[in-house]
Amino acid sequence: MRVSRNRRPPDGRLKRRMFEDHLTHVAFTYSSLRRGDFDVANALFPTDAVAAARWSRETGRRPS
């Protein structure tokens, strides 16, 4: 099983706007899922679940 992990990008701008840390990588998670050839997406944060649900809707593959 291949596992792909995304590093959290610099979050200075979002922190100044009072966003929580895990919100900084939602767009990166979705774009990574779209670029890859994954069968399943496993979300550990609610924001990642949003990205996985959108990916699932667009590709027909399953989020877990």
Buried (B, 14 or more C-beta within 10 A) or exposed (E): EEEEEBEEEEBEEBEEEEEEEBBBBBEBBBEBBEEEEBEEBEBEBEBBBBBBBBBBEEBEBEBE
